[in-house]
């Protein structure tokens, strides 16, 4: 006579630790994403002892050592900078343009950019790194 077993064994996956791991991963990626620098273009900025941070809306204007111009991470020809800045400044009220220019470029390159700002009546700020 054959006796049947009523209880069958079923495979079970413990998922209690999985939720903890997912929480820590989410927390990790949230912290890393807030620390990420929005300026992708790497350059050596001029050094200064006193730094001031702005909390206003700003437009980022970056110049590389080989004189490639970027407005908010989009490459722009020098002749088109004025039109692009005018379009971006019209979108918001009282915008500040932050110039990121390498320390070893000529002063004339900086003056050319500042003249565009004077023409468009924009506030320009020079980005520096701490000494």
BELHUNOR-V265780 format. One record per residue. N is the residue number from 1. RES is the residue in one letter. PSI is psi in whole degrees, -180 to 180 (* if undefined). Layout:
n=N res=RES psi=PSI
n=N res=RES psi=PSI
This chain:
n=1 res=X psi=132
n=2 res=X psi=133
n=3 res=X psi=126
n=4 res=X psi=142
n=5 res=X psi=131
n=6 res=X psi=-28
n=7 res=X psi=124
n=8 res=X psi=146
n=9 res=X psi=132
n=10 res=X psi=142
n=11 res=X psi=140
n=12 res=X psi=137
n=13 res=X psi=125
n=14 res=X psi=119
n=15 res=X psi=8
n=16 res=X psi=-38
n=17 res=X psi=-20
n=18 res=X psi=-39
n=19 res=X psi=-36
n=20 res=X psi=-43
n=21 res=X psi=-43
n=22 res=X psi=-38
n=23 res=X psi=-45
n=24 res=X psi=-37
n=25 res=X psi=-43
n=26 res=X psi=-46
n=27 res=X psi=-44
n=28 res=X psi=-48
n=29 res=X psi=-32
n=30 res=X psi=-42
n=31 res=X psi=-44
n=32 res=X psi=-39
n=33 res=X psi=-30
n=34 res=X psi=-24
n=35 res=X psi=-11
n=36 res=X psi=137
n=37 res=X psi=127
n=38 res=X psi=-17
n=39 res=X psi=105
n=40 res=X psi=-26
n=41 res=X psi=115
n=42 res=X psi=131
n=43 res=X psi=159
n=44 res=X psi=114
n=45 res=X psi=160
n=46 res=X psi=151
n=47 res=X psi=147
n=48 res=X psi=150
n=49 res=X psi=-37
n=50 res=X psi=122
n=51 res=X psi=147
n=52 res=X psi=137
n=53 res=X psi=146
n=54 res=X psi=143
n=55 res=X psi=-1
n=56 res=X psi=169
n=57 res=X psi=138
n=58 res=X psi=161
n=59 res=X psi=132
n=60 res=X psi=124
n=61 res=X psi=111
n=62 res=X psi=144
n=63 res=X psi=130
n=64 res=X psi=173
n=65 res=X psi=-29
n=66 res=X psi=24
n=67 res=X psi=47
n=68 res=X psi=132
n=69 res=X psi=137
n=70 res=X psi=131
n=71 res=X psi=115
n=72 res=X psi=52
n=73 res=X psi=10
n=74 res=X psi=127
n=75 res=X psi=137
n=76 res=X psi=141
n=77 res=X psi=153
n=78 res=X psi=-37
n=79 res=X psi=-21
n=80 res=X psi=-2
n=81 res=X psi=-45
n=82 res=X psi=-45
n=83 res=X psi=-41
n=84 res=X psi=-43
n=85 res=X psi=-38
n=86 res=X psi=-42
n=87 res=X psi=-42
n=88 res=X psi=-36
n=89 res=X psi=-30
n=90 res=X psi=-25
n=91 res=X psi=-35
n=92 res=X psi=159
n=93 res=X psi=134
n=94 res=X psi=72
n=95 res=X psi=149
n=96 res=X psi=136
n=97 res=X psi=123
n=98 res=X psi=119
n=99 res=X psi=124
n=100 res=X psi=107
n=101 res=X psi=136
n=102 res=X psi=152
n=103 res=X psi=-22
n=104 res=X psi=7
n=105 res=X psi=162
n=106 res=X psi=154
n=107 res=X psi=-31
n=108 res=X psi=-34
n=109 res=X psi=-41
n=110 res=X psi=-42
n=111 res=X psi=-38
n=112 res=X psi=-41
n=113 res=X psi=-38
n=114 res=X psi=-32
n=115 res=X psi=-35
n=116 res=X psi=-41
n=117 res=X psi=-39
n=118 res=X psi=-41
n=119 res=X psi=-39
n=120 res=X psi=-1
n=121 res=X psi=49
n=122 res=X psi=153
n=123 res=X psi=127
n=124 res=X psi=140
n=125 res=X psi=137
n=126 res=X psi=123
n=127 res=X psi=137
n=128 res=X psi=164
n=129 res=X psi=157
n=130 res=X psi=143
n=131 res=X psi=*
